[in-house]
Amino acid sequence: MDANSRHQVIKRLQTGLLRGAPFDLTTLAPLGVSAQLAARYAEGGWLVRLAHGVYAFPNDDFGVYGALKFLQHRVPGLHIGGKSALALQGVRHNLGSRDTLVLWGDARFALPTWFTSRFPARYAHASLFDWPDDALASKSVTTPPGLPDGLRVSTSERAVLEMLYEVGTKQSLEEARNLFDGVRSPRKDLLGQLLAHCTSVKAVRLFLTWARETGLVDADDLLARYPLRTGSNKRWMSRLPDGTLLSLNPHG
């Protein structure tokens, strides 16, 4: 490639790609940049290589949301979940700007080093819901106001259950209760459907228990209207991995 052609390709890169997010070879190919050419541009300082096949512009201090939107195309169901999703919807308890970002997805995945070195984060993968169809899964993610279009975040109804699932492992019981107290006006039909398809007896029982104590929703009405998985009719007691002793009645 002569100098003039190289200049034209670099110009296309600089005008055709937006700053604020990484990009990969699939994005570069339509602009005439092969894997070999991308590697040469990285060696020459026109691009920065983040990982195999992943690049960014030099001095582009891209943010977490741009990086997440990039990863969303690579990881099925990737979204901000649990207490991080609640925080983005105004439910907070002593959260700091450097708190670990909680991400959920549908497949096993290790967050890349280029992401975690910039943004403290952890990734959760569990079959927390046995989705009856794609519609319910889609209804339970949203893009809160002020965030980039297409960024997937759990609704508060889904985020609460994700948070309760992690109680005793990644999530302390005390903080979970404080955050639960901040939840306001859940959509009862969406909440009921999510509870009905929640596979974690612990999460369902804990939700019903705290719903009764706080008056967030009518627990008995949920039990009457939806087939919730509350396990046996015996009290459930367990020493959680973090040492917390949890005791839950069958129906909250």
N, C-alpha and C positions, 0 to 999 in steps of 0.2 A: 504494500500500500504506500503510495507516494505521500509527500507531506501535505499536498492540497486535499487529497481524499481523507487523510487522517484528520485534518482540521475540520472537514465537513462533518465527519462522524462525531467528533467531540462536540461540535456546535449543536448537532441534533440531540446529543445526550443532555447538554446543558439547557436546551430550550424545551425538550420533550418530556423531561422527567421533573416532577415537583420535588422540592426539598421537603425535609421533615419526616422522611421514612426511608428505610432500606429498600433495596430492590434486588431481584434475582435474574438469572439468565433468561428466564421466560419473558421477563419484561425487557431485557436488553436486546433479545434476538430481533424483534421487529424494527429496531433502530440500527440494525446492521452490525451489532456487536456479538461476536461469537465468544465462546468460553476462552479461547486462546487470546483473542483481542482484549477481552476484559482483564485477563491476567496481565497482559502487557501494559494496559492503561493503569492498572494498580501499581505495577513496578515503576511507571513513569510519574506517579503522583496525581493522575487525573481522577482516579477512583481510590477508595479505601476498601480493602478486602476484609469483611467481618468474619466470614466463615466460608467453607467450600460453596462456591456458587452464589454467595450473598455479598452484596456490595453497598456502599453509600458514597456520597460525595465528600471530599475532604472538607473539614471544618463545618460540616452539617451536624449541628448539635440536635439531632432529631429527638423528639419527645416520646414518651411512653405510649401515647395513643396512636401515633403513626406506626410505631414498632408493632403494637398489638394488631392493628389492621393488616399489617404485612403477615403476621403469624396466623391470623384468622384464615387466610387462604391456604395454609399448610396443615392446620390442625382441625379436624372435624369437631364442630361444636364449641370451639374455644370462646370463652367469655369471661368477663370479670364477675366473680361470684362471692357468696358468703358475706362476711363483714365489709369487704371492700365495695361490694355492690350496694350494700346498705348505706355506706358512707357517701357514695356518690348521689344518693337520694335523700340525704339530709339526716340520716340516722347515725349518730356518732357518739363515741364515749372516749374522751381523752385520746383521740387519734392524732398522730403526728404525721408530718409530711413524708417522713422516711419509713413509715410503717410498711411491713411486707405486703405486697399486692397479692391478693388471693385470686388465682385463676382456676377455672374448671374447664374440662373438655371431655369429649366422648371417647378418646383413644389414649392409650399410654403414650406419654411424650415427655422428653427431657428438655426443659427450657434451655436454649442455647446460651453459652457463656457470654456472647456479645450482648445478650439481653439482660441477664442477671447481673452482669458487672456494672451496668448502667442503672438498672431498676431492680431493687430488692423485691423478689417475687418468689412464689411457690406455686406449684401446679397440683391440682387434685383431680384424680380420675377414679370414679366409683359409679356403679350402676345404681344411683340413688333413686331413679324413677324408671318404671317400666312403661315407657311412653306408649299410649294406645295408637297414636299416629303423630305425624309431624306437626299437626296444627297446635296441639297443646305445648309441645316443646317450643314452637315459634312464638306462641303467645306469652311465654314466660321469660322471654328476653326482650330488652328494649334498649333505646338510646336516650338516656336522660337529657333534658335541655342543656344546651351549652357544650355538649360533646360532639365530636366529629360524626357526621352521618355514617351509618353502617357499623359503628362501634357497638359490639354486643355486650350488654350488661344484664344480669339477672334482675327481674322485677323484685320488689321487696318481698312478695309472697314466696317466690322461689329461693331468694337469698337467705331468708330466715331458716328454711329447712336445710339448706346447704351448711349454714352456720351450726345448726343444732346437730347435724350429723357429725361434725368435727369436735363437738364438746368432749373433753377428756383426752384428746390427742393433740390436735393442733390449736384447739380453741379452749380457753378456760371457761369453766362454768360461770364464774362471777361476771366476767365481761359479757358473756353471751346473754345473761339475764339483764344486765344493764342496757344492752343494745335492744333486746326484746322489748323492754319497757318504752323504748323510743319509737317503736313502730306504730303508725297511725292509719286507721281506715283502710284495711286491706280489702281487696275485692273478693267478696265471699265465694262467688262461684269459681273463680280461678283458684283461690286458696283451697276450696273443697276438692277440686279436681286434682290439684297437686298432692294434697294429703292422701287422696284415694290411690294415687299411683306411686306414693313414696314407699320404698322397700325397706326403710330403716324403722324398725319398731321403736328404737330409742328416740329418734327424731320426732315420730308421731306422738308418742306418749309425753315427751318433754314439751312439745308444742301445746297439747291439750292441757297439761298441768299448768303451764304459765298463762295460757289463755283464760283459764278459770280464775287464776289469782289476780290477773290484771284487768279482766273484763274486755280484752281485745276483741273477742268474738264469742258467740254463744257455742261453747264446746258441745253441749248436748244436741243442739241443732245440727252441727256438723256430723256428729255420730249417727243421727237419725237419717240424714239425707245422703250420706256418702259411705261406702264400704271401706272404712279405715282399718289399716292393719295395726292392731294394738296388741297382737300376740295372745297369750293365754289370759285367763281371768285372775291370774295370781299377780301379786305385787312383784315388780321386777327390781331386784337389787343387784348392784354390780360395783366392784371397785374398778374405776376407770384407769387407763394406763398412766395418767398423771397422778394417781393416788386418790382422786376424789371419789367418795362413796355416794353413789346416786341411787335413790329409791323412788320408784314411780308406780303409781296406781295404774291399773289396766286402762282406765278411761279418763285419766287426768284428775 
